[in-house]
Amino acid sequence: MTSRISRALKARSWPILRAALAKGGVDAFVHHPDYHYVPDYYGRSAHKHHDIREEPIFGELASRVISDGRTLLYYDRLYTIYQAVSYVVRRYASTDVEMLNLAEVGVYKGGTSYFISSLLARLKCSRAALHGFDTFEGHAAIDIATENFQEPFHKAGMFSETAFESVKAYLEQFPYARLYQGRFQETCDQVRGRPFHFVHLDVDLYEVTRAGLEFFDEHLVTGGIIVVDDYGFYTCPGVKRAVDEFIEPRPHYLPLHLLTGQCVLTKA
Ligand SMILES: C[S@@+](CC[C@H](N)C(=O)[O-])C[C@H]1O[C@@H](n2cnc3c(N)ncnc32)[C@H](O)[C@@H]1O
């Protein structure tokens, strides 16, 4: 019955009804299961795109970490990471590269690190290491208010609902996943000198985003990719500032600002 009504509305009176509601300040959308609505700068054909959740490897691995409640990322942002990691594996793993080094800075509960690790396993990439960095105690006070930047939306201790031991146990089945506990600025020395191929930088704050970009600039191979999360989000103004300052004197980086809220930096 409901579907008959909805079919009739769509076919005939729906545009009229919608326009009338819009005049009264109400936006109405035909209900599709698994949809939510986005700003109007998305093209009107966005609904014609194939459903990425149906892609065999991606859909299964992303659904797993989302349902585990271990990541703040959803399918859209995980899909960017999926494509970038698949690319670096395709490009470098079959060459004479001794070890593929990937990193996540801002591991939090470990979901995205698990996603990357399980993707490496699926792609049968045996010569890889995933280096995961976090305080595992949330934002450090020292990163919130610095002489360079005052964070307006973030506080010390945000994202502290996690624990090093719990994330370690979650990633236990992946022997190539290594965790470093503490501020990235103080733990990054443990991987200094390694060539890096992919980095997911997801720390929300100016100071550590800047530190991460500068560190990995020195370590990223040509063709390597840094995915910076929360670029352009009004809640993370420091991330945009850090990325913009970083790329300005470095024209050899191709920056792609995605509408997922990620900035993908490829080193040419
Ligand atoms: C938005 S969360 C990361 C979300 C995670 N990538 C996911 O997939 O759900 C941001 C993380 O950055 C971490 N962080 C903030 N400042 C840091 C620093 N200086 N060094 C290391 N980690 C830091 C926080 O502890 C927090 O876990």
The ligand as a MOL file (V3000), in Angstrom:
LIG
                    3D

  0  0  0     0  0            999 V3000
M  V30 BEGIN CTAB
M  V30 COUNTS 27 29 0 0 0
M  V30 BEGIN ATOM
M  V30 1 C 39.6250 11.7180 15.1230 0
M  V30 2 S 40.6050 10.6550 16.0840 0 CHG=1
M  V30 3 C 41.1900 9.4760 14.9030 0
M  V30 4 C 40.1020 8.6010 14.3180 0
M  V30 5 C 40.5970 7.3370 13.7030 0
M  V30 6 N 41.5450 7.5420 12.6370 0
M  V30 7 C 39.4360 6.5000 13.2040 0
M  V30 8 O 39.5300 5.9170 12.1210 0
M  V30 9 O 38.4330 6.3940 13.8990 0 CHG=-1
M  V30 10 C 42.0230 11.6510 16.3890 0
M  V30 11 C 43.1100 10.9450 17.1520 0
M  V30 12 O 44.3020 11.7270 17.0890 0
M  V30 13 C 45.0260 11.4620 18.2700 0
M  V30 14 N 46.0490 12.5040 18.4860 0
M  V30 15 C 45.8410 13.8240 18.7030 0
M  V30 16 N 47.0300 14.4510 18.8820 0
M  V30 17 C 47.9920 13.5170 18.7410 0
M  V30 18 C 49.4320 13.5660 18.8060 0
M  V30 19 N 50.0940 14.6940 19.0470 0
M  V30 20 N 50.0970 12.4180 18.5930 0
M  V30 21 C 49.4500 11.2500 18.3570 0
M  V30 22 N 48.0980 11.1490 18.3020 0
M  V30 23 C 47.3750 12.2730 18.4910 0
M  V30 24 C 43.9490 11.4550 19.3430 0
M  V30 25 O 44.3890 10.7920 20.4980 0
M  V30 26 C 42.8070 10.7330 18.6180 0
M  V30 27 O 42.7940 9.3590 18.9200 0
M  V30 END ATOM
M  V30 BEGIN BOND
M  V30 1 1 1 2
M  V30 2 1 2 3
M  V30 3 1 2 10
M  V30 4 1 3 4
M  V30 5 1 4 5
M  V30 6 1 5 6
M  V30 7 1 5 7
M  V30 8 2 7 8
M  V30 9 1 7 9
M  V30 10 1 10 11
M  V30 11 1 11 12
M  V30 12 1 11 26
M  V30 13 1 12 13
M  V30 14 1 13 14
M  V30 15 1 13 24
M  V30 16 1 14 15
M  V30 17 1 14 23
M  V30 18 2 15 16
M  V30 19 1 16 17
M  V30 20 1 17 18
M  V30 21 2 17 23
M  V30 22 1 18 19
M  V30 23 2 18 20
M  V30 24 1 20 21
M  V30 25 2 21 22
M  V30 26 1 22 23
M  V30 27 1 24 25
M  V30 28 1 24 26
M  V30 29 1 26 27
M  V30 END BOND
M  V30 END CTAB
M  END
